[in-house]
Amino acid sequence: MSAALPVTAPKYGQHTVTLDGRNEEFRTIASRFIRPFNVTGHPSISVPCGFDQAGLPIGLQIVGRWLDEATVLKVAHAYETAAGWRSRRPPV
């Protein structure tokens, strides 16, 4: 498991975010944690795992063994059912 993104979601129209004290393009860092699994072919899924101080969702990435999508989906479903985050919505 890992974080889905290194930062929470930026505001609509915001193209840069501050990461480790540096301004970076959001689209550049958005795939930082998912890219390795796309390259290796490991199945992964992002599920909500909480909210930041502004009420924006935080994602947890669940990664499985190569070609074991079924287990990844079962784990994601079990986590979402047990955690209850799926019923909470970010502020408008």
C-alpha positions as CSV (number, residue, x, y, z in Angstrom):
1,M,0.0,0.0,0.0
2,S,1.0,3.6,-0.5
3,A,-0.5,7.0,-0.9
4,A,-2.2,7.6,-4.2
5,L,-0.8,11.1,-4.5
6,P,2.0,12.9,-2.7
7,V,-0.4,15.8,-2.0
8,T,-4.1,16.3,-1.6
9,A,-6.2,17.6,-4.5
10,P,-5.4,21.2,-5.6
11,K,-8.1,23.7,-6.0
12,Y,-9.9,23.9,-9.4
13,G,-7.7,25.7,-11.9
14,Q,-4.6,25.4,-9.7
15,H,-1.7,24.1,-11.8
16,T,1.1,24.1,-9.2
17,V,1.4,22.7,-5.7
18,T,4.0,23.0,-3.0
19,L,5.8,19.8,-2.3
20,D,8.8,19.7,0.1
21,G,9.0,23.5,0.0
22,R,9.1,23.6,-3.8
23,N,6.4,24.6,-6.3
24,E,5.8,21.8,-8.8
25,E,3.4,21.2,-11.7
26,F,0.5,19.1,-10.3
27,R,0.3,17.0,-13.5
28,T,4.0,16.1,-13.1
29,I,3.6,14.8,-9.5
30,A,0.1,13.3,-9.9
31,S,1.4,10.0,-11.3
32,R,4.5,9.8,-9.1
33,F,3.2,6.9,-6.9
34,I,1.2,5.1,-9.6
35,R,3.7,5.2,-12.4
36,P,5.9,2.3,-11.1
37,F,2.9,-0.1,-11.1
38,N,1.8,0.9,-14.6
39,V,5.3,0.1,-15.8
40,T,5.5,-3.3,-14.0
41,G,1.9,-4.3,-14.7
42,H,1.0,-4.8,-11.1
43,P,-2.7,-4.1,-10.5
44,S,-3.5,-1.2,-8.2
45,I,-6.6,0.8,-7.1
46,S,-7.0,4.0,-5.2
47,V,-9.7,4.2,-2.4
48,P,-10.6,7.0,-0.1
49,C,-8.8,6.7,3.3
50,G,-9.6,10.0,5.0
51,F,-9.7,13.8,4.5
52,D,-7.2,16.6,5.0
53,Q,-7.8,19.7,7.1
54,A,-9.7,21.4,4.3
55,G,-12.0,18.4,4.0
56,L,-10.5,17.2,0.7
57,P,-10.2,13.4,0.2
58,I,-7.0,11.5,0.6
59,G,-6.4,8.3,-1.4
60,L,-4.8,5.1,-0.4
61,Q,-3.4,3.0,-3.2
62,I,-3.7,-0.8,-2.9
63,V,-1.2,-2.8,-5.0
64,G,-1.3,-6.5,-5.7
65,R,0.7,-9.3,-7.2
66,W,1.2,-9.3,-10.9
67,L,-2.1,-10.4,-12.7
68,D,-4.0,-10.7,-9.4
69,E,-6.6,-8.1,-10.0
70,A,-9.2,-10.1,-8.2
71,T,-7.4,-9.9,-4.8
72,V,-6.8,-6.1,-5.2
73,L,-10.5,-5.6,-5.9
74,K,-11.5,-7.7,-2.9
75,V,-9.2,-5.9,-0.5
76,A,-10.4,-2.5,-1.8
77,H,-14.0,-3.5,-1.3
78,A,-13.4,-4.9,2.2
79,Y,-11.5,-1.7,3.2
80,E,-14.1,0.7,1.8
81,T,-16.9,-1.3,3.5
82,A,-15.1,-1.4,6.9
83,A,-13.7,2.1,6.9
84,G,-16.9,4.0,5.9
85,W,-15.1,6.8,4.1
86,R,-17.2,6.2,0.9
87,S,-20.3,7.7,2.5
88,R,-18.5,11.0,3.3
89,R,-18.4,13.8,0.7
90,P,-15.9,16.7,0.4
91,P,-17.3,20.2,1.0
92,V,-18.8,22.0,-1.9
